[in-house]
Amino acid sequence: MDERRLLELIEQKKYVEIKNELSQMNEVDVAELLDPLDPHMTLLIFRMLPKDLAVEVFSYFSTDQQAGIINSITDKEVEYIMEELFFDDMIDLIEEMPANIVKKILKSAKEEERKLINQFLKYPVDSAGSIMTIEYVDLKKGMTVGEALKHIKETGLSKETIYTCYVTDKKRSLEGIISLRTLVVADEDEILEDIMERDVIKVNTHDDQESTAGLFVKYGFLALPVVDKENRLIGIITVDDIMDVIEQEATEDFQLMAAMSPSEEAYLDTDILTLAKQRLPWLLILMISATFTGRIMIKFENVLASVVILSTFIPMLMDTGGNSGNQSSTLIIRGLAVGEITTHDWLKVLWKEIRISSIVGFALSAVNFIRLILIERVELIIATTVSFTILVTVITAKMVGGTLPLLAKKLKLDPAIMAGPLITTIVDAISLLLYFFIAQKLLGI
C-alpha cells in the first residue's frame, strides 16, 4: 500500500480493508504511512491495528505523533504499550516527551520499572548508559548447556537479542560471553564456564557513546555489554541503537563543519527563528575574524600601490589556499571519526601533508606560471611571485588543515569545528601574509 492508496481507502471509509492491508506490511512502512496523517485519523487507524503490530509501529512514530497518541488513549492502552516496548525504546520516548506525557507514562509503569527508568535517566546524555537496554540473556557460569538453552527458550521472547548471551557469577560480574551457535552445537552436559569466551570487549556506563560506536564499527558487533565500575553487567547496547548514534554524530559534524550550532531537530520541523539562532553566532565570529584580512591589506597597501596588478590575484590565492586546507581537514576529521587516525599520529599526518602539498602545490604553481606568461602576458617577476606564493600557500594550508583538527581533538573539542569556514578564514589571512611577504622580497618593494 502506498500513500495514495491509503488516502483513497480513508476517503471511501473502507477501514476493514485498511486494517487488513496494513497488517501485512512491515511496521516501519506502516509508521511512515501514518505519521504524516491528521493526528485524529492516525489514532483511529492505530487503534485498529493488531496489538503487537501497533506497539512496533508506535516505536517508529515521530515524537509529536507519539505524544499525541499517548495524550489521546486510555491509561490501560498506555500501560500495554509501555509493557510491550523494549526498555531502551521506552527510555528514548521518556527523554523526548513533555512533562505531562512523562507523568502519564510513569503512572502506567510498574514500581520496579519506574526505579529503573529513573536510574537510566541519571546517566549523562552522551554516555553508553543512556542508550543501553536491560533486555539481554544472562546465564550463570555454573549452568550446563542444556540448562542454558532451556533458560533462553523461557525468557528469549522478551529479549532484544539472543544471539550473544552473557555469563555472570553470583554477584552479576561479567565473566564471559557465549554465542547461541556455540550452545546449539555443544554437548548438553558441558558447563558454560568451560566453553565460554573470557576475553570480553565491553564498555562502562559512563563511556562516551561516540567511542562506543567506534567499537561497533571496528569489530562488527551486533551487541556490546555495558558494565559498571565493579564490572557488574548492567545492560547491553544493540547495533540498531548505535546506528542512531552514528547518524546523530554525523549530523552534528556536518552542522559544525558548516559553522552552525548542532541541533537534533529535523530541518522542516524547526522554526526559522531557531535556525537563525543556530547559524548567527558562528557567522558573527567568522565575519569579525575575517576583518583580519582587511587589516593585512591596509598594512601592505604600499605594496599594492606600487604594483597594482598584484591585487587581481588575491581572490585566486585565497580560494586556492582555502580549498587546499578544506581538503586536508575533511580527510583528517573523517579519519578521527572512524578511528583511523589518533592524536598520536600528528607527526605522521604532518609529514604526509607536507609531501602531498609539495606535489599538489608544484603542479598548481607550474600551471599558473604558464598561464600567466602565455595567456595573461604578465611580467616574468610577477608570474614568479604569484606562482611561488601558490606553492607556499598550498603547503601551508594543507599543514594547517591537517593539524588543526588533531589539535582540537587533543583539547577535547569536536574536530569538526576546525573545518570549512573556520579553516578558510585562517588560511585566507595566512595566504595574504605570505603573498605580501614574498612580493616584498622578490620585487624589492
C-alpha positions in Angstrom: 0.0 0.0 0.0 1.2 3.5 -0.8 0.1 6.9 0.5 -2.3 7.5 -2.4 -4.0 4.1 -1.9 -4.3 4.8 1.9 -5.9 8.2 1.3 -8.4 6.7 -1.2 -9.5 4.0 1.3 -9.8 6.6 4.0 -12.0 8.7 1.8 -14.2 5.7 1.0 -14.3 4.8 4.7 -13.0 1.2 4.0 -11.4 0.8 7.4 -11.5 -3.0 7.4 -9.6 -3.1 4.1 -7.1 -0.6 5.6 -6.6 -2.8 8.6 -6.1 -6.0 6.5 -3.6 -4.4 4.2 -1.6 -2.6 6.9 -1.4 -5.9 8.9 0.5 -7.5 6.1 3.1 -4.7 6.0 6.4 -4.0 7.8 6.0 -1.8 10.9 8.5 0.7 9.6 6.5 1.2 6.4 3.2 1.4 8.4 4.6 4.2 10.6 5.9 6.0 7.6 2.4 5.9 6.0 0.5 7.0 9.2 3.0 9.6 10.5 2.0 12.4 8.1 -1.7 12.0 8.6 -4.0 14.1 10.7 -3.5 13.1 14.4 -7.2 12.0 14.8 -7.0 9.8 11.7 -3.7 8.4 12.8 -5.1 7.5 16.2 -8.2 5.9 14.5 -6.1 3.6 12.3 -3.5 3.0 15.0 -6.3 1.6 17.3 -7.4 -0.8 14.5 -4.0 -2.4 14.2 -3.3 -5.7 15.9 -1.8 -5.0 19.3 1.7 -6.4 18.6 2.0 -4.5 15.3 0.6 -1.3 17.0 3.4 -1.4 19.6 6.1 -1.9 16.9 4.6 0.9 14.8 4.4 3.2 17.8 8.2 2.9 18.3 8.8 4.3 14.8 6.5 7.3 15.0 7.9 10.8 15.3 8.0 12.3 18.8 5.0 14.6 18.0 2.8 11.6 16.9 3.8 9.6 19.9 3.0 12.4 22.3 -0.4 12.9 20.5 -1.3 9.2 20.8 -0.3 8.9 24.5 -2.4 12.0 25.2 -5.4 10.6 23.4 -5.5 6.9 24.5 -6.6 5.4 27.9 -4.2 4.6 30.7 -4.8 0.9 30.1 -3.7 1.3 26.5 -0.6 3.3 27.6 0.2 0.6 30.1 0.0 -2.1 27.3 2.3 -0.1 25.0 4.8 0.5 27.8 4.9 -3.2 28.8 5.5 -4.3 25.2 8.1 -1.7 24.2 11.7 -2.6 24.6 13.2 -0.8 27.6 15.6 1.3 25.6 12.8 2.5 23.3 10.8 3.5 26.4 13.8 5.5 27.8 14.2 7.3 24.4 10.4 8.0 24.5 10.5 9.5 28.0 13.6 11.6 27.2 11.8 13.3 24.3 8.3 13.8 25.9 7.0 16.9 27.7 6.4 16.6 31.5 2.6 15.9 31.3 3.2 13.0 28.9 6.0 11.6 31.1 3.7 11.7 34.1 1.2 9.6 32.2 3.8 7.1 31.1 5.3 6.7 34.6 1.8 6.3 36.1 1.4 3.3 33.8 4.8 1.8 34.7 5.3 -0.7 37.5 7.2 0.4 40.6 10.3 -1.7 39.7 10.2 -0.3 36.2 9.9 3.3 37.5 13.1 2.8 39.6 15.0 1.5 36.5 13.7 4.4 34.4 14.9 6.9 37.0 18.3 5.2 37.1 18.7 5.3 33.3 17.7 8.9 33.1 20.5 9.8 35.5 23.2 8.7 33.1 24.9 11.5 31.1 23.1 12.2 27.8 26.0 11.1 25.6 27.1 8.1 27.6 26.8 4.4 26.9 24.5 4.0 29.8 21.9 6.3 28.3 21.5 4.1 25.2 21.7 0.6 26.7 18.9 -1.8 27.3 18.3 -4.3 30.1 16.7 -6.9 27.7 19.6 -9.3 27.4 20.1 -13.0 28.1 22.3 -13.6 31.2 23.5 -17.1 32.1 25.3 -18.3 35.2 28.7 -19.8 34.7 27.8 -23.0 36.6 24.9 -23.8 34.2 25.1 -26.7 31.8 24.4 -26.1 28.1 21.0 -27.9 28.5 20.0 -25.6 31.4 21.2 -22.5 29.4 19.1 -23.5 26.3 16.1 -24.1 28.5 16.5 -20.6 30.1 16.8 -19.0 26.7 13.6 -20.7 25.5 11.8 -19.5 28.6 13.0 -15.8 28.5 14.2 -15.2 24.9 11.0 -13.8 23.5 11.2 -10.7 25.8 14.9 -10.0 24.9 16.2 -7.7 22.2 18.8 -10.3 21.1 19.6 -13.9 22.0 22.4 -14.5 19.6 25.0 -13.5 22.2 24.5 -14.5 25.8 26.3 -13.0 28.8 27.8 -15.3 31.5 27.9 -13.8 35.0 28.8 -15.0 38.5 26.6 -14.8 41.7 27.5 -11.1 42.1 26.5 -10.3 38.5 30.1 -9.7 37.5 30.6 -10.3 33.8 32.7 -13.4 33.4 32.4 -14.1 29.7 30.2 -14.4 26.6 28.8 -17.3 24.6 27.1 -17.4 21.3 23.8 -19.2 20.6 25.6 -21.1 17.9 28.1 -22.5 20.4 25.3 -23.5 22.7 23.4 -25.3 20.0 26.3 -27.4 18.8 27.8 -28.1 22.3 27.1 -31.2 24.3 24.1 -30.6 26.8 26.2 -31.7 29.8 29.0 -29.3 29.2 29.4 -26.5 31.8 29.3 -22.9 30.4 32.4 -21.9 32.4 34.4 -24.4 30.3 33.2 -23.3 26.8 32.6 -19.5 27.3 34.8 -16.8 25.7 36.6 -15.0 28.5 38.2 -12.2 26.5 35.2 -9.8 26.5 35.2 -6.4 24.9 32.9 -4.2 27.0 32.2 -0.5 27.8 31.5 1.3 31.0 28.1 3.0 31.7 29.8 6.5 31.6 31.9 5.9 28.4 31.2 8.2 25.5 28.7 6.9 23.0 30.8 8.1 20.1 33.8 5.9 21.2 31.3 3.1 21.8 30.1 3.4 18.2 33.7 3.1 17.2 33.9 -0.3 18.8 30.9 -1.5 16.8 32.4 -0.3 13.6 35.8 -1.8 14.4 34.7 -5.2 15.5 31.3 -5.5 13.6 29.4 -6.3 16.8 25.6 -6.9 16.9 25.6 -6.1 20.7 28.0 -4.9 23.3 27.9 -5.4 27.1 27.8 -2.4 29.5 29.3 -2.8 33.0 29.7 -0.5 36.0 32.9 0.3 37.9 32.7 -3.1 39.7 32.4 -5.0 36.4 28.8 -5.9 37.1 26.7 -6.4 34.0 24.2 -3.5 33.8 22.9 -3.8 30.2 23.8 -4.2 26.5 23.9 -1.8 23.6 22.5 -3.2 20.3 23.5 -2.3 16.8 20.2 -0.5 16.0 20.8 2.0 18.8 24.4 2.5 17.7 23.2 3.3 14.1 21.1 6.1 15.6 24.2 7.4 17.4 26.3 7.3 14.3 23.6 9.2 12.4 23.4 11.7 15.2 27.1 12.2 15.4 27.5 12.5 11.6 24.7 15.2 11.5 26.4 17.1 14.3 29.7 17.0 12.5 28.1 18.3 9.3 26.5 21.1 11.2 29.7 22.1 12.9 31.6 21.9 9.6 29.1 24.3 8.1 29.6 26.7 11.0 26.2 26.0 12.7 25.3 25.1 16.3 24.3 21.4 16.5 20.6 20.5 16.7 18.8 17.2 16.6 15.5 18.6 15.3 14.5 17.9 11.7 15.0 20.9 9.3 11.3 21.2 8.3 10.2 20.8 11.9 12.4 23.6 13.2 11.1 27.2 13.2 13.0 29.9 11.3 14.0 31.8 14.5 15.7 28.7 16.0 17.5 28.0 12.7 18.7 31.7 12.6 20.0 31.4 16.1 21.9 28.3 15.3 23.6 30.0 12.3 24.1 33.6 13.6 26.8 33.1 16.3 29.4 31.4 14.1 28.7 33.8 11.2 29.3 36.7 13.5 32.6 35.1 14.8 33.7 34.4 11.2 32.7 37.9 10.0 34.7 39.6 12.7 37.7 37.3 12.3 37.6 38.0 8.5 38.4 41.7 9.3 42.0 40.5 9.9 42.4 40.0 6.1 41.2 43.7 5.6 43.8 44.9 8.2 46.5 42.9 6.4 45.7 44.6 3.1 45.7 48.0 4.7 49.1 47.3 6.3 50.6 46.3 2.9 48.8 49.0 0.8 52.2 50.4 -0.2 52.9 47.0 -1.9 49.6 47.1 -3.8 50.1 50.8 -4.7 53.5 50.0 -6.1 52.4 47.0 -8.2 48.6 47.3 -8.8 48.3 44.1 -10.8 49.1 42.1 -7.6 45.6 42.8 -6.3 44.0 41.0 -9.2 45.5 37.6 -8.0 44.4 37.9 -4.3 41.0 36.1 -4.8 42.7 33.2 -6.6 45.3 32.8 -3.9 42.8 32.9 -1.1 40.4 30.5 -2.8 43.2 28.1 -3.6 44.5 28.2 0.0 41.0 27.7 1.5 40.2 24.8 -0.8 43.6 23.1 0.0 43.0 23.5 3.7 39.5 22.1 3.5 40.6 19.0 1.6 43.1 18.1 4.3 40.8 19.0 7.3 37.9 16.9 5.8 40.1 13.8 5.5 41.6 14.2 8.9 38.2 14.8 10.6 36.8 11.7 8.9 39.9 9.7 10.0 39.4 10.8 13.6 35.7 10.0 13.5 36.2 6.4 12.3 39.3 5.8 14.4 41.8 5.5 11.6 43.8 8.4 13.0 44.6 9.4 16.6 46.2 12.5 18.1 49.4 10.5 18.5 49.7 10.3 14.7 50.2 14.1 14.3 53.8 13.8 13.1 52.8 11.2 10.5 49.9 13.4 9.4 52.2 16.5 9.2 54.9 14.7 7.2 52.3 13.2 4.8 50.6 16.5 4.2 53.9 18.2 3.5 54.7 15.6 0.8 51.2 15.7 -0.7 51.1 19.5 -0.7 54.5 19.8 -2.3 53.3 17.7 -5.2 50.0 19.5 -5.5 51.5 22.9 -4.9 54.2 22.4 -7.5 51.6 21.3 -10.1 49.3 24.2 -9.4 52.1 26.8 -9.5 53.6 25.4 -12.7 50.2 25.5 -14.5 49.6 29.0 -13.1 53.1 30.2 -14.2 52.5 29.0 -17.8 49.0 30.6 -17.8 50.3 34.0 -16.6 53.2 34.1 -19.1 51.4 32.7 -22.2 47.8 34.0 -21.7 47.9 36.9 -19.2 51.2 38.2 -20.6 52.4 39.5 -17.3 56.0 40.2 -16.4 58.2 37.3 -15.5 58.8 38.6 -12.0 55.1 39.0 -11.3 54.3 35.5 -12.6 57.1 34.1 -10.5 55.9 35.9 -7.4 52.3 34.7 -7.8 53.3 31.1 -8.7 55.8 30.8 -5.8 53.1 32.2 -3.5 50.7 29.5 -4.6 53.3 26.8 -3.9 54.0 28.1 -0.4 50.3 28.8 0.3 49.2 25.3 -0.6 51.9 23.7 1.5 51.0 25.9 4.5 47.2 25.5 4.0 47.4 21.7 3.9 49.6 21.6 7.0 47.2 23.8 8.9 44.1 21.9 7.6 45.7 18.6 8.6 46.9 19.5 12.1 44.2 21.8 13.5 41.5 19.0 13.8 44.1 17.0 15.7 44.8 19.9 18.0 41.0 20.3 18.6 40.8 16.6 19.5 43.8 16.9 21.9 42.0 19.9 23.6 38.8 17.6 23.9 36.9 19.7 21.3 35.0 18.4 18.4 37.4 18.2 15.4 34.6 19.2 13.1 34.8 22.8 14.3 38.1 23.0 12.6 36.6 22.7 9.1 35.0 24.6 6.3 34.5 28.3 7.1 37.0 28.4 10.1 39.8 26.8 8.1 39.1 29.1 5.2 39.2 32.2 7.4 42.5 31.2 9.0 44.1 30.2 5.7 42.9 33.4 4.0 44.9 35.5 6.5 48.0 33.3 6.2 47.8 33.4 2.3 47.7 37.2 2.3 50.6 37.5 4.7 52.7 35.1 2.6 51.7 36.8 -0.6 52.8 40.3 0.5 55.9 39.0 2.2 57.1 37.1 -0.9 56.2 40.1 -3.1 58.3 42.5 -1.0 61.3 40.1 -1.1 61.1 39.3 -4.8 60.0 42.7 -6.1 62.2 44.6 -3.7 59.4 46.9 -2.6 
